[in-house]
């Protein structure tokens, strides 16, 4: 189960990041879970937004400079625009204006793709028991993405994961701006603990089970 929201605005302090890492460690010592939180300050590449931006610039430029086409061949300007379309889309797609010209659905799909890449890169998909959960935040997009590994997701109805997403969204909305990530991750960890109590065997006290992935938050 996965979802996205657009109520994310601020990052997280180092002290709060350490508190969350300790909370993740405590959760994993009690239950067979592997939790990873990734906070990304890198925006996506919005190629369609860049194309729309260039199209808008072409229209504006041609309207403003219409009287100059006699002195300056129009084909030269159009070749420049075509060159930007072919070679500059990746760069232009990262500009804020390109993001503004990209629909929320397209941006959500981009965040989903980057979350899935992070899911693989951080090793969440490679846990022995397939019990990993990724919570991915994209600060430029102001969105989050929740992605449990498939076997873990199947332990609970989709409606339960949907409620978790709603709770994350609520935490982001209600928390102070500088506590939104902290509050939402704490909500997720509490929610996972409740789910684990219903479907997972509790580890015995004294058992030492090394974490398969690092408990520390990742900033990219």
Secondary structure, 3 states (H helix, E strand, C coil): CCCCCCCCCCCCCHHHHHHHHHHHHHHHHHECCEEEEEEECCCCCCHHHHHHHHHHHHHHHHHHCHHHCCCCCHHHHHHHHHHHHHHCHHHHCCCHHHHHCCCHHHHHHHHHHHHHHHHHHCCHHHCCCCCEEEEEEECCCCEEEEEECHHHHCCCCHHHHHHHHHHHHHHHHHCCHHHHHHHHHHHHHHHHHHHHHHHCCECCCCCCCCCCCCCCCEEC
